Amino acid sequence: MSDAPEVGRGVVTPLRVVIGLCLVAPFVAMLWVGSYDRTDPAFIGLPFFYWYQMLWVLISTVLTVTAYKLWQFDQRGRASRDASAASAASSGPSGSSKGGAAE
């Protein structure tokens, strides 16, 4: 039918949940306007509204880099598990493929 390989559904792991939370947190913080819709406390002359948003630019950067590094770690772990599973499957049980039909 199709020569395209089957793509299975992704597995939800605790690490992937952390990655998702790292990526969603800045959106939630910026969309929750009531949390920063005020002028006090001021920081070095800037109203709270402005420095809170600038702080989230830095926090978002750190969270995005963290999510990226965790994703790389997850993918390396998955690749090594897939490679070990493939090598175990290709070797099969020892001695079962040698001379079974001739004996």
DAHUCOR-V225635 format. One record per backbone hydrogen bond with DSSP energy under -1.0 kcal/mol. CO is the residue of the C=O (numbers start at 1). NH is the residue of the N-H. If there is no record, write none. Layout:
# DAHUCOR-V225635
co = <CO/CO>
nh = <NH/NH>
This chain:
# DAHUCOR-V225635
co = <13/14/15/16/17/18/19/20/21/24/25/26/27/28/31/32/33/36/38/39/43/46/47/48/49/50/51/52/53/54/55/56/57/58/59/60/61/62/63/64/65/66/67/68/69/70/71/72/73/74/75/76/77/78/79/80/81/82/83/84/85/86/87/88/93>
nh = <17/18/19/20/21/22/23/24/25/28/29/30/31/32/33/35/36/38/49/48/46/43/51/52/53/54/55/56/57/58/59/60/61/62/63/64/65/66/67/68/69/70/71/72/73/74/75/76/77/78/79/80/81/82/83/84/85/86/87/88/89/90/91/92/96>
